[in-house]
Amino acid sequence: MSIASEKKNSHVVEYLLYVWQMEDLVRALNFDAGAIRGLMGDGSEDDLRWMLELARDMERQKLQESGHVDHAVETLTEFALLHDLLIGPMEDKAYVRAFETAEPHLEALRSRSGQPEAVEHPVIGMMTALYGWLVLRMKRERLATETESSLVAIREMANALARGHIRVYQGR
């Protein structure tokens, strides 16, 4: 089983962050199958197959410069629907509490982004914040204390969403 499949089954938010990270990696490698094989080295055949398929999908969907593969977009749409379900009809108290804690932080980050008028679903803001945090960590850049504390709340929301995903989509 590939790393992507394991993440998709255990923590779907981590899975989507992984897909976004691998999309950026494929772009950095200029979609070169040999470079992808070299990077994967002694990794599993499943992981190599998954990466090569991701690169092919990105090329077919003309995502050489930016954007996300269709299955990543579908997963993000699924997150938005799940969010609405958890705060609406299912009234998942743990998720509602996590979202209400994270919401002002998401709003503050959106305001600081220079696009405060943009209407985006809260899970898009959540994923964007988490991916930005991941990229900064890989670069070993420090975050402001205020931003770090915001990310704690946003990570809690992401974890609650992932637990809701397991419950709703996997029946566990």
C-alpha positions as CSV (number, residue, x, y, z in Angstrom):
1,M,0.0,0.0,0.0
2,S,1.4,3.4,-0.9
3,I,2.0,6.2,1.6
4,A,-0.8,8.2,-0.1
5,S,-3.3,5.3,0.4
6,E,-2.3,4.9,4.1
7,K,-2.8,8.6,4.7
8,K,-6.1,8.6,2.9
9,N,-7.4,5.8,5.1
10,S,-6.0,7.2,8.4
11,H,-6.1,11.0,8.2
12,V,-7.7,12.4,5.0
13,V,-6.5,16.0,5.8
14,E,-2.9,14.7,5.9
15,Y,-3.6,12.9,2.7
16,L,-4.6,16.1,0.9
17,L,-1.6,18.0,2.3
18,Y,0.6,15.1,1.0
19,V,-1.0,15.3,-2.5
20,W,-0.4,19.1,-2.6
21,Q,3.2,18.6,-1.5
22,M,3.8,15.9,-4.1
23,E,2.3,18.1,-6.8
24,D,4.8,20.8,-6.0
25,L,7.6,18.2,-6.0
26,V,6.6,16.8,-9.4
27,R,6.6,20.4,-10.7
28,A,10.1,21.0,-9.2
29,L,11.3,17.8,-11.0
30,N,9.8,19.1,-14.3
31,F,7.6,16.0,-14.6
32,D,10.7,14.0,-15.4
33,A,9.9,10.3,-14.8
34,G,13.6,9.5,-14.4
35,A,14.1,12.2,-11.8
36,I,10.9,11.0,-9.9
37,R,12.3,7.4,-10.0
38,G,15.7,8.7,-8.7
39,L,14.0,10.6,-5.9
40,M,11.9,7.6,-4.9
41,G,15.1,5.5,-4.7
42,D,14.4,2.5,-2.5
43,G,10.8,3.4,-1.9
44,S,8.0,1.0,-2.5
45,E,6.8,0.2,-6.0
46,D,3.3,1.3,-4.9
47,D,4.7,4.8,-4.0
48,L,6.6,5.0,-7.3
49,R,3.5,4.0,-9.3
50,W,1.4,6.6,-7.3
51,M,3.9,9.4,-8.0
52,L,4.2,8.6,-11.7
53,E,0.4,8.4,-12.0
54,L,0.2,11.8,-10.2
55,A,2.6,13.3,-12.7
56,R,0.7,11.9,-15.7
57,D,-2.6,13.2,-14.2
58,M,-1.1,16.6,-13.7
59,E,0.2,16.7,-17.3
60,R,-3.1,15.5,-18.7
61,Q,-5.0,18.1,-16.7
62,K,-2.4,20.9,-17.8
63,L,-1.3,21.6,-14.2
64,Q,2.3,22.3,-15.1
65,E,2.4,25.7,-13.4
66,S,-0.3,25.5,-10.7
67,G,-3.5,24.0,-9.6
68,H,-4.5,20.6,-8.2
69,V,-5.4,17.3,-9.7
70,D,-9.1,16.5,-10.0
71,H,-9.1,14.0,-7.2
72,A,-7.5,16.6,-4.8
73,V,-10.2,19.1,-5.8
74,E,-12.9,16.5,-5.2
75,T,-11.4,15.7,-1.8
76,L,-11.5,19.4,-0.9
77,T,-15.1,19.6,-2.1
78,E,-15.9,16.6,0.1
79,F,-14.3,18.4,3.0
80,A,-16.6,21.4,2.5
81,L,-19.6,19.2,2.3
82,L,-18.5,17.2,5.4
83,H,-17.9,20.5,7.3
84,D,-21.4,21.6,6.5
85,L,-22.8,18.3,7.5
86,L,-20.9,18.2,10.8
87,I,-21.9,21.7,11.9
88,G,-25.4,21.3,10.5
89,P,-27.6,18.2,10.5
90,M,-25.1,16.0,12.4
91,E,-24.4,18.6,15.0
92,D,-21.0,17.1,15.9
93,K,-20.3,18.9,19.1
94,A,-16.5,18.2,19.0
95,Y,-16.2,19.5,15.4
96,V,-18.4,22.5,16.1
97,R,-16.3,23.5,19.1
98,A,-13.1,23.0,17.1
99,F,-14.4,25.1,14.2
100,E,-15.7,27.9,16.4
101,T,-12.3,28.1,18.1
102,A,-10.5,28.1,14.7
103,E,-12.9,30.4,12.8
104,P,-11.5,33.8,14.2
105,H,-8.0,32.6,13.4
106,L,-9.0,31.7,9.8
107,E,-10.7,35.1,9.4
108,A,-7.5,36.9,10.7
109,L,-5.3,34.9,8.3
110,R,-7.6,35.7,5.4
111,S,-7.6,39.4,6.4
112,R,-3.8,39.4,6.5
113,S,-3.6,37.6,3.1
114,G,-4.7,40.8,1.3
115,Q,-8.0,39.3,0.1
116,P,-10.4,39.8,3.0
117,E,-13.3,40.4,0.7
118,A,-12.9,37.0,-0.9
119,V,-15.5,34.5,0.1
120,E,-14.0,31.1,0.6
121,H,-15.3,28.1,2.5
122,P,-13.6,27.7,5.9
123,V,-12.0,24.4,4.9
124,I,-10.2,26.0,2.0
125,G,-8.8,28.5,4.5
126,M,-7.9,25.7,6.8
127,M,-6.1,23.7,4.1
128,T,-4.3,26.8,2.8
129,A,-3.1,27.7,6.2
130,L,-1.9,24.2,7.0
131,Y,-0.1,23.9,3.6
132,G,1.5,27.3,4.1
133,W,2.7,26.2,7.6
134,L,4.0,23.0,6.1
135,V,6.0,24.8,3.5
136,L,7.5,27.2,6.0
137,R,8.5,24.4,8.3
138,M,10.2,22.6,5.4
139,K,12.1,25.9,4.8
140,R,12.9,26.0,8.5
141,E,11.4,29.5,8.7
142,R,10.1,30.8,12.0
143,L,6.5,31.9,12.4
144,A,5.2,34.7,14.6
145,T,4.0,33.5,18.0
146,E,0.5,34.8,17.1
147,T,0.5,32.7,13.9
148,E,1.7,29.6,15.7
149,S,-1.1,29.9,18.2
150,S,-3.6,30.3,15.4
151,L,-2.3,27.2,13.7
152,V,-2.9,25.2,16.9
153,A,-6.6,25.9,16.6
154,I,-6.6,25.3,12.9
155,R,-4.8,21.9,13.3
156,E,-7.5,21.0,15.9
157,M,-10.2,21.8,13.4
158,A,-8.4,19.7,10.8
159,N,-8.1,16.7,13.2
160,A,-11.8,17.0,14.1
161,L,-12.7,17.1,10.4
162,A,-10.5,14.0,9.8
163,R,-12.2,12.1,12.7
164,G,-15.6,13.1,11.2
165,H,-14.5,11.9,7.8
166,I,-13.6,8.5,9.2
167,R,-17.0,8.3,11.0
168,V,-19.1,9.4,8.0
169,Y,-17.3,7.9,5.1
170,Q,-15.7,4.9,6.6
171,G,-18.4,4.0,9.1
172,R,-16.0,3.8,12.0
